[in-house]
Structures are given as C-alpha cells and as structure tokens.
Amino acid sequence: MTAVPAPDPAPQWHRVHPLTPVVKGWLAIVVLVGGFVNIVLDDLLRAYLGGRDSPAQELDPGQVGPLFWWALAGIVVLVLLVAAAVVLVAWWFTRYQVTPEHVRVRSGVLFRQERQARLDRVQAIDIHRPFLPRLLGLAELKFEVADAGQSAVSLSYLTHPQARALRGELLGRLGLAAPGRAGPPGEPARRPAPWAATGDEEHPVLTVPVPRLLGSVLASGSAVVLAVLLVAAPVALVLDPVAGPAVLAAWLPGLVSFGAVAYRRFEQGYHFRLLRVPEGMRVRYGLFSVRSQTVPTGRIQAVGVDQPLLWRPFGWYRIRANVAGYGPAGGESDAMRSTLLPVGTLPEVRTVLHLALPGARDGDLPALLGEGLHGLGGQGRYTTSPRRARWLDPLVHRRTGFAATEDVLAVRSGRLSRRTDVLPHEKTQSVAVSQGPLERALGLADVELHSTPGPVTVAVAHLDAGDARALAAAQTAHAAGARRLADGPRHPRVPLQERA
C-alpha cells in the first residue's frame, strides 16, 4: 500500500510588533489622555475646594492635602491602564499571514478588516521607516501592485531585520529579478557591469553628495521664489508701513508653501544611494523618514532625463522613470518613488541608464542621450520639427525631435530646460497621432506614445504629418517585434494597433 503524503500545514498567522498601535496612534493617545486628565483635574479641584468658580486662580497650595494628590495619582494610573489595555487589544487583533499566493493583513476589534495582495501581481516591495518607527527600530513593508500605484497592503510595523528578511524571501520567491533582454541569435552575451551584484548582496553604485543636493535645491524654481519673497516683504514694509498687515497676510502663505517644498526636496533626497541587487536596482533616501525601495529593471517602462535651466552651469541632471505599479506621483511627498537619480553628473546618468535599460545596446544609448540633451536642429540622428512649426512653437521647434534604434525610441524637447525621454520598444502600449485645426493647416501632427502612468510622458509635438505617420507605423512594428522577441516563440503577443 502506497502511503499518502500528508497535506502541507496551513500558513500561520503572525502578529506585528507590540508597539505598532502606539506608533500609529501616538498623537491621538496623547490628545485624549491629556484632555481627559485636564477635565478630571479641573472637576476634582472644584469638588475638593468646595465649588470655587476659578480654582486655577484662587488655589492656595496649602489648601491641597495628601488626599487630593493620591486621588490624582490614582486617576492618572487608571487612564494609563485603560490606554495600555486599548493598545494591547488593538495589537492582539492585528495579524498578518504570508501564503504561497497572498499576503493578508487583519485588523480591527469591533469593525474587522482584512486586506490582501496577490503575490503574482506584486510589482515591488518597499521598506518605509518614518521618523518615530525608525527611532524604535521598526519598519513598514509596502507591497506595490498593478493598480495604478496604490499600495494594496501595508504591513506595519515589524522590526527592521524582520522586514528586510521578509522582503528578501518574498522577492526571491517572486523572481522579480529581470535580466536584460537577450540579443539576436549569434550575438555574444554582454559582459555584466563591474558593479553587478551576485547572490543576495547589495553593491553600491553611487551616492548623491549632500552639498550637491543642497545646491540643486537652492537652484530650483521654488527656492528662487522663496528668495524673492524673503526680499520683497521687508522692502514692501519699509516703503509702505501702513499696508504692513496686508503685505504680511499675502506673504506668509507663500513663504510657508515654497519653504516647505524646498525643505521636502532636501529631506527626501538626503543621502540618496543607488545599489545594484539581483532583482535590479535598490534606492535608499531620506533624512528623518528613510525609504528603501527595490526597482526591478523589468518593471521600468520609460525613463526621462531632464536638466532644469539653473542646473545647466553645473552640469547636473535628474532621472525619473515610469515603474509598473507605482503610477503617477501624488504630489511632492510622493515624487521620489519614481526618481532614480535626484541630481547627478552626465557619467552618473549614463551609469543609471545602463542599469535601468539593460536591453539597450551600450553604443547607441550614450550617443542618443548626448544628442538629445545638447543637440539642436537636424544634426545627428534626430528627426526634428519642420521650419514651419515655428508659427506654433517659436522657441522649442528646433529642439523637438525623435530618434530610434533597434532597442529604444528617444524623444527630446525643451530649449531652456532640456529633456530627453527614452522608451524601450517592447514597453510601448499604444501610439496616438493627433492634429488640431492649426496643425492641419500647416501640415503638422503630434505623436504620443503611451506607457504606464508616471512622471514621464513620451510625446513629440508639431512633427511633419508624414513623419508623424511614419513614426507611428514604425513604432507599432518595432513594439510588436520587440515583444515577440522578449516573450519568445511560445508566447506570442497580439501586435499593437495604431490609434489615429
């Protein structure tokens, strides 16, 4: 008789760290305890002193005997015990479970809630360490899934070693490592970069120096507006003292707003580090609230390199990317999620692009990037807008253009602040060609290449209508062929259709 193997045991439920309810609700706990003690203290003083109307003003310390202090101490202890009981109950009913298919989190006492993320839909797993949990040695795991950037499950809080171990286990189980696309048959395999990681180690690639980060913040538009506000308000007060209150009322909100933006950029980009890991890339950043996120190279859909006007004298650039599962940034506080390099030099830009787009041939991308950031007119491989586009775009029409290789499409734009976007062919989801009334009269058209939501929008404005149609047809064919090559012969994809 053949023995029947015993079924696998059901995955166990685990509890989060006991300090989790305190970390999540410490402000509410302090406010409630403080308000309760204040009310009870006021009533107790009134009762003890015989119903005085203002005990805080008429109280003589000699009138308060030991009984009052014992009663007050008992009330404080009772409040602390009740708060501890609430925290204990909340912790007891917060549990998580990791199965081969899902990550589940249960919480709530009276109103129960269960959230789950399917592991086959997880795009990335990030570690987030806000200021208070970081002081306590805790960390939060965020599971990014393919739902336009919303975190389906946030597992908080675990100890930092537990969070790192669980993330490593899940990333290994999911196989999120995404090596570069193989080249054509017969082409020798590319040698790994010198920083390529092996095993489970993290290999540092680059770090953004703090002085450079501070300089980039000071050379930003928000910092310039902030400096103007700091100078304009005192001058206006000196010139017209009567209108001082009105000037301050209009000046303070702008000062606070632009000051907060500048500080947030510095706080988030502080000690930015890029590391090479088997899954792809890992970035760490933050001064008080530290975030560590893994960006698998296979999830990068498009990359944008831009150079603001005030950064040009210093030779600084920024790299942002559309990452599947992250979606559009929800404001400045969320912009760093899609940032691969907050401020860097041109060699650092080439290094990051080599990591982010491993399928692009090394000889093509640096040349395209150089022409895209510094080129003008029709020199090189870029097809630019015709001369008649100056009626619609007098400043930028000589910069607007595109160039394609066998692996990627590069689009350049901007005259004062320059930008080059790079889109791998296999990541193109659709192509749209559009014409407005003036564009039809001038024989021009716009081409937009759709990727996943994110900070990078790949579009070419005011092309010749024939060039626009040729670009749309060629990109559709490139995308279909690249997808078939990436998927292999056993998993063919339906070719993308042009949307005109």
Beta strands, then each sheet from edge to edge (+ up, - down):
strand 1: 13-15
strand 2: 95-98
strand 3: 102-107
strand 4: 113-118
strand 5: 122-129
strand 6: 138-145
strand 7: 151-159
strand 8: 203-207
strand 9: 273-277
strand 10: 280-285
strand 11: 290-296
strand 12: 300-307
strand 13: 317-323
strand 14: 339-344
strand 15: 383-384
strand 16: 401-404
strand 17: 408-413
strand 18: 418-424
strand 19: 430-434
strand 20: 444-450
strand 21: 458-464
strand 22: 498-499
sheet 1: 1+ 2- 3+ 4-
sheet 2: 7+ 6- 5+ 11- 10+ 9- 8+
sheet 3: 14+ 13- 12+ 18- 17+ 16- 15+
sheet 4: 21+ 20- 19+ 22+
end
